[in-house]
Amino acid sequence: MTEEEKLYLSEIKRQNPYGIITMLMGLISFLFGPIFVVIPICTIFFGVITLRTFNKITEDNPWTFYIGLALAFYGLILYFTSGPHNVII
């Protein structure tokens, strides 16, 4: 690769890996949160702590954090209200 191509690739914004992990953990919290309360609690804790690692200059958007945290809160609410949901996989 030429230097110009390397420079262009380094300027492209990317996703924060902690945001992607938070979003995946939020999905797991939504699926299994009504049964196991520890999963949404760990996801919320992890998401809030790693939200500070977001860099506006080099990374695209913080929505992966927000979606993961919202799904974790929803799983936690389902646990406390004993509201089941049917997930067909």
PDB file of N, CA, C and O in Angstrom:
ATOM      1  N   MET A   1       0.838  -1.181   0.000  1.00  0.00           N
ATOM      2  CA  MET A   1       0.000   0.000   0.000  1.00  0.00           C
ATOM      3  C   MET A   1       0.878   1.237   0.000  1.00  0.00           C
ATOM      4  O   MET A   1       1.958   1.258   0.589  1.00  0.00           O
ATOM      5  N   THR A   2       0.392   2.259  -0.669  1.00  0.00           N
ATOM      6  CA  THR A   2       1.151   3.501  -0.713  1.00  0.00           C
ATOM      7  C   THR A   2       0.899   4.303   0.567  1.00  0.00           C
ATOM      8  O   THR A   2       0.001   3.987   1.347  1.00  0.00           O
ATOM      9  N   GLU A   3       1.687   5.316   0.759  1.00  0.00           N
ATOM     10  CA  GLU A   3       1.535   6.164   1.940  1.00  0.00           C
ATOM     11  C   GLU A   3       0.204   6.906   1.916  1.00  0.00           C
ATOM     12  O   GLU A   3      -0.403   7.119   2.966  1.00  0.00           O
ATOM     13  N   GLU A   4      -0.258   7.301   0.730  1.00  0.00           N
ATOM     14  CA  GLU A   4      -1.532   8.005   0.619  1.00  0.00           C
ATOM     15  C   GLU A   4      -2.684   7.109   1.037  1.00  0.00           C
ATOM     16  O   GLU A   4      -3.612   7.566   1.704  1.00  0.00           O
ATOM     17  N   GLU A   5      -2.638   5.838   0.654  1.00  0.00           N
ATOM     18  CA  GLU A   5      -3.685   4.900   1.032  1.00  0.00           C
ATOM     19  C   GLU A   5      -3.671   4.639   2.535  1.00  0.00           C
ATOM     20  O   GLU A   5      -4.728   4.549   3.159  1.00  0.00           O
ATOM     21  N   LYS A   6      -2.492   4.519   3.113  1.00  0.00           N
ATOM     22  CA  LYS A   6      -2.385   4.323   4.553  1.00  0.00           C
ATOM     23  C   LYS A   6      -2.917   5.531   5.314  1.00  0.00           C
ATOM     24  O   LYS A   6      -3.581   5.377   6.339  1.00  0.00           O
ATOM     25  N   LEU A   7      -2.628   6.735   4.817  1.00  0.00           N
ATOM     26  CA  LEU A   7      -3.123   7.949   5.438  1.00  0.00           C
ATOM     27  C   LEU A   7      -4.643   8.025   5.349  1.00  0.00           C
ATOM     28  O   LEU A   7      -5.314   8.403   6.309  1.00  0.00           O
ATOM     29  N   TYR A   8      -5.176   7.660   4.188  1.00  0.00           N
ATOM     30  CA  TYR A   8      -6.629   7.676   4.013  1.00  0.00           C
ATOM     31  C   TYR A   8      -7.311   6.679   4.955  1.00  0.00           C
ATOM     32  O   TYR A   8      -8.334   7.000   5.559  1.00  0.00           O
ATOM     33  N   LEU A   9      -6.758   5.489   5.081  1.00  0.00           N
ATOM     34  CA  LEU A   9      -7.341   4.486   5.963  1.00  0.00           C
ATOM     35  C   LEU A   9      -7.249   4.886   7.431  1.00  0.00           C
ATOM     36  O   LEU A   9      -8.130   4.537   8.216  1.00  0.00           O
ATOM     37  N   SER A  10      -6.218   5.599   7.810  1.00  0.00           N
ATOM     38  CA  SER A  10      -6.088   6.027   9.202  1.00  0.00           C
ATOM     39  C   SER A  10      -7.052   7.166   9.542  1.00  0.00           C
ATOM     40  O   SER A  10      -7.346   7.391  10.716  1.00  0.00           O
ATOM     41  N   GLU A  11      -7.545   7.883   8.537  1.00  0.00           N
ATOM     42  CA  GLU A  11      -8.475   8.987   8.780  1.00  0.00           C
ATOM     43  C   GLU A  11      -9.922   8.535   8.879  1.00  0.00           C
ATOM     44  O   GLU A  11     -10.766   9.298   9.349  1.00  0.00           O
ATOM     45  N   ILE A  12     -10.235   7.317   8.451  1.00  0.00           N
ATOM     46  CA  ILE A  12     -11.611   6.823   8.504  1.00  0.00           C
ATOM     47  C   ILE A  12     -11.992   6.554   9.957  1.00  0.00           C
ATOM     48  O   ILE A  12     -11.258   5.901  10.698  1.00  0.00           O
ATOM     49  N   LYS A  13     -13.158   7.073  10.345  1.00  0.00           N
ATOM     50  CA  LYS A  13     -13.607   6.863  11.716  1.00  0.00           C
ATOM     51  C   LYS A  13     -14.054   5.413  11.888  1.00  0.00           C
ATOM     52  O   LYS A  13     -14.560   4.790  10.955  1.00  0.00           O
ATOM     53  N   ARG A  14     -13.860   4.895  13.084  1.00  0.00           N
ATOM     54  CA  ARG A  14     -14.218   3.512  13.371  1.00  0.00           C
ATOM     55  C   ARG A  14     -15.027   3.445  14.661  1.00  0.00           C
ATOM     56  O   ARG A  14     -15.219   4.456  15.337  1.00  0.00           O
ATOM     57  N   GLN A  15     -15.495   2.261  14.992  1.00  0.00           N
ATOM     58  CA  GLN A  15     -16.286   2.064  16.202  1.00  0.00           C
ATOM     59  C   GLN A  15     -15.386   1.762  17.392  1.00  0.00           C
ATOM     60  O   GLN A  15     -14.304   1.193  17.250  1.00  0.00           O
ATOM     61  N   ASN A  16     -15.852   2.152  18.547  1.00  0.00           N
ATOM     62  CA  ASN A  16     -15.150   1.839  19.790  1.00  0.00           C
ATOM     63  C   ASN A  16     -15.399   0.362  20.114  1.00  0.00           C
ATOM     64  O   ASN A  16     -16.554  -0.061  20.167  1.00  0.00           O
ATOM     65  N   PRO A  17     -14.352  -0.425  20.330  1.00  0.00           N
ATOM     66  CA  PRO A  17     -14.570  -1.854  20.612  1.00  0.00           C
ATOM     67  C   PRO A  17     -15.338  -2.089  21.910  1.00  0.00           C
ATOM     68  O   PRO A  17     -16.069  -3.074  22.016  1.00  0.00           O
ATOM     69  N   TYR A  18     -15.190  -1.211  22.893  1.00  0.00           N
ATOM     70  CA  TYR A  18     -15.955  -1.361  24.126  1.00  0.00           C
ATOM     71  C   TYR A  18     -17.439  -1.104  23.888  1.00  0.00           C
ATOM     72  O   TYR A  18     -18.286  -1.703  24.549  1.00  0.00           O
ATOM     73  N   GLY A  19     -17.754  -0.219  22.953  1.00  0.00           N
ATOM     74  CA  GLY A  19     -19.154   0.017  22.613  1.00  0.00           C
ATOM     75  C   GLY A  19     -19.791  -1.196  21.969  1.00  0.00           C
ATOM     76  O   GLY A  19     -20.946  -1.518  22.248  1.00  0.00           O
ATOM     77  N   ILE A  20     -19.049  -1.865  21.116  1.00  0.00           N
ATOM     78  CA  ILE A  20     -19.569  -3.073  20.479  1.00  0.00           C
ATOM     79  C   ILE A  20     -19.760  -4.175  21.515  1.00  0.00           C
ATOM     80  O   ILE A  20     -20.753  -4.901  21.474  1.00  0.00           O
ATOM     81  N   ILE A  21     -18.807  -4.302  22.447  1.00  0.00           N
ATOM     82  CA  ILE A  21     -18.948  -5.294  23.517  1.00  0.00           C
ATOM     83  C   ILE A  21     -20.160  -4.965  24.390  1.00  0.00           C
ATOM     84  O   ILE A  21     -20.906  -5.865  24.775  1.00  0.00           O
ATOM     85  N   THR A  22     -20.362  -3.686  24.704  1.00  0.00           N
ATOM     86  CA  THR A  22     -21.511  -3.279  25.508  1.00  0.00           C
ATOM     87  C   THR A  22     -22.807  -3.590  24.788  1.00  0.00           C
ATOM     88  O   THR A  22     -23.769  -4.031  25.417  1.00  0.00           O
ATOM     89  N   MET A  23     -22.853  -3.369  23.481  1.00  0.00           N
ATOM     90  CA  MET A  23     -24.064  -3.662  22.733  1.00  0.00           C
ATOM     91  C   MET A  23     -24.355  -5.166  22.712  1.00  0.00           C
ATOM     92  O   MET A  23     -25.507  -5.574  22.857  1.00  0.00           O
ATOM     93  N   LEU A  24     -23.329  -5.985  22.534  1.00  0.00           N
ATOM     94  CA  LEU A  24     -23.532  -7.433  22.552  1.00  0.00           C
ATOM     95  C   LEU A  24     -23.933  -7.925  23.943  1.00  0.00           C
ATOM     96  O   LEU A  24     -24.783  -8.805  24.073  1.00  0.00           O
ATOM     97  N   MET A  25     -23.322  -7.360  24.972  1.00  0.00           N
ATOM     98  CA  MET A  25     -23.717  -7.720  26.332  1.00  0.00           C
ATOM     99  C   MET A  25     -25.146  -7.260  26.623  1.00  0.00           C
ATOM    100  O   MET A  25     -25.876  -7.929  27.355  1.00  0.00           O
ATOM    101  N   GLY A  26     -25.546  -6.121  26.053  1.00  0.00           N
ATOM    102  CA  GLY A  26     -26.918  -5.657  26.210  1.00  0.00           C
ATOM    103  C   GLY A  26     -27.915  -6.595  25.556  1.00  0.00           C
ATOM    104  O   GLY A  26     -29.004  -6.819  26.086  1.00  0.00           O
ATOM    105  N   LEU A  27     -27.548  -7.144  24.406  1.00  0.00           N
ATOM    106  CA  LEU A  27     -28.410  -8.119  23.749  1.00  0.00           C
ATOM    107  C   LEU A  27     -28.560  -9.370  24.614  1.00  0.00           C
ATOM    108  O   LEU A  27     -29.660  -9.902  24.760  1.00  0.00           O
ATOM    109  N   ILE A  28     -27.460  -9.830  25.177  1.00  0.00           N
ATOM    110  CA  ILE A  28     -27.516 -10.994  26.065  1.00  0.00           C
ATOM    111  C   ILE A  28     -28.329 -10.658  27.317  1.00  0.00           C
ATOM    112  O   ILE A  28     -29.048 -11.513  27.833  1.00  0.00           O
ATOM    113  N   SER A  29     -28.222  -9.434  27.803  1.00  0.00           N
ATOM    114  CA  SER A  29     -29.003  -9.003  28.964  1.00  0.00           C
ATOM    115  C   SER A  29     -30.488  -8.975  28.640  1.00  0.00           C
ATOM    116  O   SER A  29     -31.315  -9.331  29.479  1.00  0.00           O
ATOM    117  N   PHE A  30     -30.826  -8.559  27.445  1.00  0.00           N
ATOM    118  CA  PHE A  30     -32.228  -8.545  27.045  1.00  0.00           C
ATOM    119  C   PHE A  30     -32.774  -9.960  26.926  1.00  0.00           C
ATOM    120  O   PHE A  30     -33.903 -10.230  27.335  1.00  0.00           O
ATOM    121  N   LEU A  31     -31.971 -10.867  26.364  1.00  0.00           N
ATOM    122  CA  LEU A  31     -32.436 -12.235  26.161  1.00  0.00           C
ATOM    123  C   LEU A  31     -32.535 -13.012  27.472  1.00  0.00           C
ATOM    124  O   LEU A  31     -33.523 -13.707  27.707  1.00  0.00           O
ATOM    125  N   PHE A  32     -31.525 -12.899  28.320  1.00  0.00           N
ATOM    126  CA  PHE A  32     -31.465 -13.707  29.521  1.00  0.00           C
ATOM    127  C   PHE A  32     -31.625 -12.911  30.812  1.00  0.00           C
ATOM    128  O   PHE A  32     -31.546 -13.492  31.895  1.00  0.00           O
ATOM    129  N   GLY A  33     -31.845 -11.607  30.732  1.00  0.00           N
ATOM    130  CA  GLY A  33     -31.995 -10.765  31.918  1.00  0.00           C
ATOM    131  C   GLY A  33     -33.188 -11.090  32.775  1.00  0.00           C
ATOM    132  O   GLY A  33     -33.087 -11.005  33.999  1.00  0.00           O
ATOM    133  N   PRO A  34     -34.341 -11.465  32.189  1.00  0.00           N
ATOM    134  CA  PRO A  34     -35.475 -11.818  33.048  1.00  0.00           C
ATOM    135  C   PRO A  34     -35.234 -13.066  33.903  1.00  0.00           C
ATOM    136  O   PRO A  34     -35.960 -13.299  34.870  1.00  0.00           O
ATOM    137  N   ILE A  35     -34.236 -13.859  33.562  1.00  0.00           N
ATOM    138  CA  ILE A  35     -33.936 -15.072  34.330  1.00  0.00           C
ATOM    139  C   ILE A  35     -32.753 -14.841  35.276  1.00  0.00           C
ATOM    140  O   ILE A  35     -32.821 -15.192  36.453  1.00  0.00           O
ATOM    141  N   PHE A  36     -31.670 -14.250  34.761  1.00  0.00           N
ATOM    142  CA  PHE A  36     -30.446 -14.028  35.539  1.00  0.00           C
ATOM    143  C   PHE A  36     -30.223 -12.525  35.695  1.00  0.00           C
ATOM    144  O   PHE A  36     -29.907 -11.847  34.718  1.00  0.00           O
ATOM    145  N   VAL A  37     -30.381 -12.003  36.890  1.00  0.00           N
ATOM    146  CA  VAL A  37     -30.282 -10.557  37.109  1.00  0.00           C
ATOM    147  C   VAL A  37     -28.841 -10.064  37.061  1.00  0.00           C
ATOM    148  O   VAL A  37     -28.607  -8.877  36.833  1.00  0.00           O
ATOM    149  N   VAL A  38     -27.884 -10.939  37.269  1.00  0.00           N
ATOM    150  CA  VAL A  38     -26.490 -10.500  37.313  1.00  0.00           C
ATOM    151  C   VAL A  38     -25.996 -10.041  35.938  1.00  0.00           C
ATOM    152  O   VAL A  38     -25.099  -9.202  35.862  1.00  0.00           O
ATOM    153  N   ILE A  39     -26.556 -10.566  34.866  1.00  0.00           N
ATOM    154  CA  ILE A  39     -26.096 -10.193  33.518  1.00  0.00           C
ATOM    155  C   ILE A  39     -26.409  -8.726  33.212  1.00  0.00           C
ATOM    156  O   ILE A  39     -25.505  -8.004  32.791  1.00  0.00           O
ATOM    157  N   PRO A  40     -27.657  -8.244  33.405  1.00  0.00           N
ATOM    158  CA  PRO A  40     -27.891  -6.811  33.150  1.00  0.00           C
ATOM    159  C   PRO A  40     -27.114  -5.885  34.078  1.00  0.00           C
ATOM    160  O   PRO A  40     -26.689  -4.806  33.665  1.00  0.00           O
ATOM    161  N   ILE A  41     -26.926  -6.295  35.321  1.00  0.00           N
ATOM    162  CA  ILE A  41     -26.190  -5.448  36.259  1.00  0.00           C
ATOM    163  C   ILE A  41     -24.736  -5.311  35.818  1.00  0.00           C
ATOM    164  O   ILE A  41     -24.179  -4.213  35.844  1.00  0.00           O
ATOM    165  N   CYS A  42     -24.121  -6.419  35.413  1.00  0.00           N
ATOM    166  CA  CYS A  42     -22.733  -6.361  34.929  1.00  0.00           C
ATOM    167  C   CYS A  42     -22.634  -5.545  33.643  1.00  0.00           C
ATOM    168  O   CYS A  42     -21.662  -4.815  33.446  1.00  0.00           O
ATOM    169  N   THR A  43     -23.621  -5.663  32.777  1.00  0.00           N
ATOM    170  CA  THR A  43     -23.613  -4.905  31.528  1.00  0.00           C
ATOM    171  C   THR A  43     -23.721  -3.411  31.790  1.00  0.00           C
ATOM    172  O   THR A  43     -23.007  -2.618  31.175  1.00  0.00           O
ATOM    173  N   ILE A  44     -24.598  -3.025  32.686  1.00  0.00           N
ATOM    174  CA  ILE A  44     -24.759  -1.605  33.011  1.00  0.00           C
ATOM    175  C   ILE A  44     -23.471  -1.069  33.640  1.00  0.00           C
ATOM    176  O   ILE A  44     -23.016   0.021  33.295  1.00  0.00           O
ATOM    177  N   PHE A  45     -22.898  -1.824  34.546  1.00  0.00           N
ATOM    178  CA  PHE A  45     -21.646  -1.414  35.182  1.00  0.00           C
ATOM    179  C   PHE A  45     -20.533  -1.262  34.145  1.00  0.00           C
ATOM    180  O   PHE A  45     -19.829  -0.253  34.131  1.00  0.00           O
ATOM    181  N   PHE A  46     -20.375  -2.263  33.279  1.00  0.00           N
ATOM    182  CA  PHE A  46     -19.348  -2.224  32.240  1.00  0.00           C
ATOM    183  C   PHE A  46     -19.587  -1.067  31.266  1.00  0.00           C
ATOM    184  O   PHE A  46     -18.644  -0.368  30.895  1.00  0.00           O
ATOM    185  N   GLY A  47     -20.833  -0.860  30.853  1.00  0.00           N
ATOM    186  CA  GLY A  47     -21.155   0.191  29.887  1.00  0.00           C
ATOM    187  C   GLY A  47     -20.906   1.590  30.420  1.00  0.00           C
ATOM    188  O   GLY A  47     -20.396   2.452  29.704  1.00  0.00           O
ATOM    189  N   VAL A  48     -21.262   1.816  31.667  1.00  0.00           N
ATOM    190  CA  VAL A  48     -21.069   3.146  32.257  1.00  0.00           C
ATOM    191  C   VAL A  48     -19.583   3.448  32.429  1.00  0.00           C
ATOM    192  O   VAL A  48     -19.141   4.570  32.183  1.00  0.00           O
ATOM    193  N   ILE A  49     -18.822   2.453  32.847  1.00  0.00           N
ATOM    194  CA  ILE A  49     -17.384   2.683  33.037  1.00  0.00           C
ATOM    195  C   ILE A  49     -16.674   2.897  31.699  1.00  0.00           C
ATOM    196  O   ILE A  49     -15.827   3.783  31.590  1.00  0.00           O
ATOM    197  N   THR A  50     -17.004   2.106  30.691  1.00  0.00           N
ATOM    198  CA  THR A  50     -16.299   2.210  29.408  1.00  0.00           C
ATOM    199  C   THR A  50     -16.839   3.310  28.504  1.00  0.00           C
ATOM    200  O   THR A  50     -16.233   3.600  27.472  1.00  0.00           O
ATOM    201  N   LEU A  51     -17.945   3.922  28.855  1.00  0.00           N
ATOM    202  CA  LEU A  51     -18.463   5.041  28.057  1.00  0.00           C
ATOM    203  C   LEU A  51     -17.475   6.202  28.033  1.00  0.00           C
ATOM    204  O   LEU A  51     -17.461   6.985  27.083  1.00  0.00           O
ATOM    205  N   ARG A  52     -16.661   6.318  29.056  1.00  0.00           N
ATOM    206  CA  ARG A  52     -15.667   7.397  29.121  1.00  0.00           C
ATOM    207  C   ARG A  52     -14.512   7.189  28.150  1.00  0.00           C
ATOM    208  O   ARG A  52     -13.722   8.108  27.930  1.00  0.00           O
ATOM    209  N   THR A  53     -14.397   5.988  27.560  1.00  0.00           N
ATOM    210  CA  THR A  53     -13.307   5.723  26.609  1.00  0.00           C
ATOM    211  C   THR A  53     -13.649   6.213  25.206  1.00  0.00           C
ATOM    212  O   THR A  53     -12.812   6.121  24.308  1.00  0.00           O
ATOM    213  N   PHE A  54     -14.850   6.726  24.998  1.00  0.00           N
ATOM    214  CA  PHE A  54     -15.256   7.165  23.666  1.00  0.00           C
ATOM    215  C   PHE A  54     -14.501   8.427  23.275  1.00  0.00           C
ATOM    216  O   PHE A  54     -14.441   9.380  24.052  1.00  0.00           O
ATOM    217  N   ASN A  55     -13.922   8.441  22.073  1.00  0.00           N
ATOM    218  CA  ASN A  55     -13.157   9.563  21.554  1.00  0.00           C
ATOM    219  C   ASN A  55     -13.894  10.117  20.337  1.00  0.00           C
ATOM    220  O   ASN A  55     -14.021   9.423  19.328  1.00  0.00           O
ATOM    221  N   LYS A  56     -14.381  11.354  20.417  1.00  0.00           N
ATOM    222  CA  LYS A  56     -15.174  11.941  19.335  1.00  0.00           C
ATOM    223  C   LYS A  56     -14.365  12.168  18.063  1.00  0.00           C
ATOM    224  O   LYS A  56     -14.938  12.206  16.974  1.00  0.00           O
ATOM    225  N   ILE A  57     -13.086  12.315  18.172  1.00  0.00           N
ATOM    226  CA  ILE A  57     -12.263  12.636  17.006  1.00  0.00           C
ATOM    227  C   ILE A  57     -12.021  11.400  16.142  1.00  0.00           C
ATOM    228  O   ILE A  57     -12.147  11.470  14.920  1.00  0.00           O
ATOM    229  N   THR A  58     -11.681  10.287  16.754  1.00  0.00           N
ATOM    230  CA  THR A  58     -11.303   9.107  15.969  1.00  0.00           C
ATOM    231  C   THR A  58     -12.410   8.074  15.836  1.00  0.00           C
ATOM    232  O   THR A  58     -12.274   7.141  15.045  1.00  0.00           O
ATOM    233  N   GLU A  59     -13.513   8.209  16.588  1.00  0.00           N
ATOM    234  CA  GLU A  59     -14.551   7.191  16.556  1.00  0.00           C
ATOM    235  C   GLU A  59     -15.867   7.776  16.071  1.00  0.00           C
ATOM    236  O   GLU A  59     -16.132   8.969  16.212  1.00  0.00           O
ATOM    237  N   ASP A  60     -16.684   6.899  15.494  1.00  0.00           N
ATOM    238  CA  ASP A  60     -17.859   7.323  14.747  1.00  0.00           C
ATOM    239  C   ASP A  60     -18.976   7.871  15.637  1.00  0.00           C
ATOM    240  O   ASP A  60     -19.304   9.054  15.540  1.00  0.00           O
ATOM    241  N   ASN A  61     -19.560   7.054  16.489  1.00  0.00           N
ATOM    242  CA  ASN A  61     -20.660   7.518  17.322  1.00  0.00           C
ATOM    243  C   ASN A  61     -20.778   6.677  18.586  1.00  0.00           C
ATOM    244  O   ASN A  61     -20.311   5.539  18.621  1.00  0.00           O
ATOM    245  N   PRO A  62     -21.397   7.228  19.617  1.00  0.00           N
ATOM    246  CA  PRO A  62     -21.536   6.490  20.874  1.00  0.00           C
ATOM    247  C   PRO A  62     -22.807   5.651  20.954  1.00  0.00           C
ATOM    248  O   PRO A  62     -23.117   5.137  22.029  1.00  0.00           O
ATOM    249  N   TRP A  63     -23.543   5.494  19.883  1.00  0.00           N
ATOM    250  CA  TRP A  63     -24.829   4.807  19.939  1.00  0.00           C
ATOM    251  C   TRP A  63     -24.721   3.341  20.306  1.00  0.00           C
ATOM    252  O   TRP A  63     -25.685   2.774  20.820  1.00  0.00           O
ATOM    253  N   THR A  64     -23.589   2.710  20.063  1.00  0.00           N
ATOM    254  CA  THR A  64     -23.454   1.323  20.486  1.00  0.00           C
ATOM    255  C   THR A  64     -23.523   1.213  22.001  1.00  0.00           C
ATOM    256  O   THR A  64     -24.073   0.247  22.530  1.00  0.00           O
ATOM    257  N   PHE A  65     -22.967   2.199  22.702  1.00  0.00           N
ATOM    258  CA  PHE A  65     -23.078   2.232  24.160  1.00  0.00           C
ATOM    259  C   PHE A  65     -24.531   2.430  24.583  1.00  0.00           C
ATOM    260  O   PHE A  65     -25.032   1.724  25.458  1.00  0.00           O
ATOM    261  N   TYR A  66     -25.200   3.389  23.961  1.00  0.00           N
ATOM    262  CA  TYR A  66     -26.566   3.713  24.346  1.00  0.00           C
ATOM    263  C   TYR A  66     -27.515   2.543  24.107  1.00  0.00           C
ATOM    264  O   TYR A  66     -28.365   2.254  24.950  1.00  0.00           O
ATOM    265  N   ILE A  67     -27.382   1.875  22.982  1.00  0.00           N
ATOM    266  CA  ILE A  67     -28.251   0.738  22.669  1.00  0.00           C
ATOM    267  C   ILE A  67     -27.996  -0.404  23.648  1.00  0.00           C
ATOM    268  O   ILE A  67     -28.942  -1.016  24.144  1.00  0.00           O
ATOM    269  N   GLY A  68     -26.733  -0.693  23.930  1.00  0.00           N
ATOM    270  CA  GLY A  68     -26.407  -1.750  24.886  1.00  0.00           C
ATOM    271  C   GLY A  68     -26.928  -1.460  26.276  1.00  0.00           C
ATOM    272  O   GLY A  68     -27.460  -2.348  26.943  1.00  0.00           O
ATOM    273  N   LEU A  69     -26.779  -0.214  26.720  1.00  0.00           N
ATOM    274  CA  LEU A  69     -27.283   0.149  28.043  1.00  0.00           C
ATOM    275  C   LEU A  69     -28.803   0.110  28.088  1.00  0.00           C
ATOM    276  O   LEU A  69     -29.374  -0.312  29.094  1.00  0.00           O
ATOM    277  N   ALA A  70     -29.465   0.538  27.032  1.00  0.00           N
ATOM    278  CA  ALA A  70     -30.930   0.503  26.994  1.00  0.00           C
ATOM    279  C   ALA A  70     -31.442  -0.938  27.045  1.00  0.00           C
ATOM    280  O   ALA A  70     -32.398  -1.228  27.763  1.00  0.00           O
ATOM    281  N   LEU A  71     -30.816  -1.834  26.296  1.00  0.00           N
ATOM    282  CA  LEU A  71     -31.224  -3.234  26.338  1.00  0.00           C
ATOM    283  C   LEU A  71     -30.976  -3.841  27.716  1.00  0.00           C
ATOM    284  O   LEU A  71     -31.776  -4.651  28.185  1.00  0.00           O
ATOM    285  N   ALA A  72     -29.881  -3.461  28.368  1.00  0.00           N
ATOM    286  CA  ALA A  72     -29.593  -3.971  29.709  1.00  0.00           C
ATOM    287  C   ALA A  72     -30.616  -3.454  30.716  1.00  0.00           C
ATOM    288  O   ALA A  72     -31.074  -4.212  31.571  1.00  0.00           O
ATOM    289  N   PHE A  73     -30.981  -2.173  30.627  1.00  0.00           N
ATOM    290  CA  PHE A  73     -32.004  -1.631  31.517  1.00  0.00           C
ATOM    291  C   PHE A  73     -33.340  -2.321  31.285  1.00  0.00           C
ATOM    292  O   PHE A  73     -34.081  -2.585  32.232  1.00  0.00           O
ATOM    293  N   TYR A  74     -33.646  -2.612  30.028  1.00  0.00           N
ATOM    294  CA  TYR A  74     -34.905  -3.291  29.722  1.00  0.00           C
ATOM    295  C   TYR A  74     -34.899  -4.711  30.291  1.00  0.00           C
ATOM    296  O   TYR A  74     -35.917  -5.162  30.815  1.00  0.00           O
ATOM    297  N   GLY A  75     -33.785  -5.417  30.200  1.00  0.00           N
ATOM    298  CA  GLY A  75     -33.674  -6.738  30.806  1.00  0.00           C
ATOM    299  C   GLY A  75     -33.810  -6.678  32.319  1.00  0.00           C
ATOM    300  O   GLY A  75     -34.407  -7.568  32.925  1.00  0.00           O
ATOM    301  N   LEU A  76     -33.263  -5.641  32.932  1.00  0.00           N
ATOM    302  CA  LEU A  76     -33.376  -5.458  34.378  1.00  0.00           C
ATOM    303  C   LEU A  76     -34.818  -5.155  34.779  1.00  0.00           C
ATOM    304  O   LEU A  76     -35.310  -5.668  35.784  1.00  0.00           O
ATOM    305  N   ILE A  77     -35.484  -4.326  33.998  1.00  0.00           N
ATOM    306  CA  ILE A  77     -36.889  -4.017  34.272  1.00  0.00           C
ATOM    307  C   ILE A  77     -37.746  -5.265  34.129  1.00  0.00           C
ATOM    308  O   ILE A  77     -38.646  -5.491  34.938  1.00  0.00           O
ATOM    309  N   LEU A  78     -37.483  -6.069  33.124  1.00  0.00           N
ATOM    310  CA  LEU A  78     -38.222  -7.316  32.952  1.00  0.00           C
ATOM    311  C   LEU A  78     -38.013  -8.255  34.135  1.00  0.00           C
ATOM    312  O   LEU A  78     -38.933  -8.968  34.536  1.00  0.00           O
ATOM    313  N   TYR A  79     -36.814  -8.256  34.687  1.00  0.00           N
ATOM    314  CA  TYR A  79     -36.550  -9.107  35.848  1.00  0.00           C
ATOM    315  C   TYR A  79     -37.365  -8.639  37.050  1.00  0.00           C
ATOM    316  O   TYR A  79     -37.994  -9.457  37.721  1.00  0.00           O
ATOM    317  N   PHE A  80     -37.363  -7.341  37.332  1.00  0.00           N
ATOM    318  CA  PHE A  80     -38.054  -6.837  38.511  1.00  0.00           C
ATOM    319  C   PHE A  80     -39.569  -6.892  38.379  1.00  0.00           C
ATOM    320  O   PHE A  80     -40.261  -7.036  39.387  1.00  0.00           O
ATOM    321  N   THR A  81     -40.096  -6.785  37.180  1.00  0.00           N
ATOM    322  CA  THR A  81     -41.543  -6.853  36.989  1.00  0.00           C
ATOM    323  C   THR A  81     -42.016  -8.263  36.674  1.00  0.00           C
ATOM    324  O   THR A  81     -43.209  -8.489  36.468  1.00  0.00           O
ATOM    325  N   SER A  82     -41.084  -9.214  36.635  1.00  0.00           N
ATOM    326  CA  SER A  82     -41.389 -10.611  36.276  1.00  0.00           C
ATOM    327  C   SER A  82     -42.092 -10.698  34.938  1.00  0.00           C
ATOM    328  O   SER A  82     -42.967 -11.539  34.737  1.00  0.00           O
ATOM    329  N   GLY A  83     -41.713  -9.844  34.047  1.00  0.00           N
ATOM    330  CA  GLY A  83     -42.305  -9.835  32.713  1.00  0.00           C
ATOM    331  C   GLY A  83     -41.538 -10.713  31.760  1.00  0.00           C
ATOM    332  O   GLY A  83     -40.441 -10.352  31.334  1.00  0.00           O
ATOM    333  N   PRO A  84     -42.085 -11.846  31.419  1.00  0.00           N
ATOM    334  CA  PRO A  84     -41.351 -12.718  30.479  1.00  0.00           C
ATOM    335  C   PRO A  84     -41.528 -12.257  29.044  1.00  0.00           C
ATOM    336  O   PRO A  84     -42.471 -11.529  28.733  1.00  0.00           O
ATOM    337  N   HIS A  85     -40.647 -12.667  28.191  1.00  0.00           N
ATOM    338  CA  HIS A  85     -40.807 -12.449  26.765  1.00  0.00           C
ATOM    339  C   HIS A  85     -40.391 -13.730  26.045  1.00  0.00           C
ATOM    340  O   HIS A  85     -39.501 -14.455  26.490  1.00  0.00           O
ATOM    341  N   ASN A  86     -41.041 -13.979  24.956  1.00  0.00           N
ATOM    342  CA  ASN A  86     -40.757 -15.198  24.186  1.00  0.00           C
ATOM    343  C   ASN A  86     -39.811 -14.860  23.068  1.00  0.00           C
ATOM    344  O   ASN A  86     -40.156 -14.116  22.150  1.00  0.00           O
ATOM    345  N   VAL A  87     -38.616 -15.405  23.144  1.00  0.00           N
ATOM    346  CA  VAL A  87     -37.618 -15.198  22.109  1.00  0.00           C
ATOM    347  C   VAL A  87     -37.428 -16.528  21.397  1.00  0.00           C
ATOM    348  O   VAL A  87     -36.999 -17.511  22.000  1.00  0.00           O
ATOM    349  N   ILE A  88     -37.747 -16.549  20.123  1.00  0.00           N
ATOM    350  CA  ILE A  88     -37.600 -17.776  19.343  1.00  0.00           C
ATOM    351  C   ILE A  88     -36.321 -17.677  18.539  1.00  0.00           C
ATOM    352  O   ILE A  88     -36.175 -16.808  17.680  1.00  0.00           O
ATOM    353  N   ILE A  89     -35.406 -18.569  18.826  1.00  0.00           N
ATOM    354  CA  ILE A  89     -34.113 -18.554  18.130  1.00  0.00           C
ATOM    355  C   ILE A  89     -34.060 -19.726  17.180  1.00  0.00           C
ATOM    356  O   ILE A  89     -33.060 -19.913  16.486  1.00  0.00           O
TER     357      ILE A  89
END
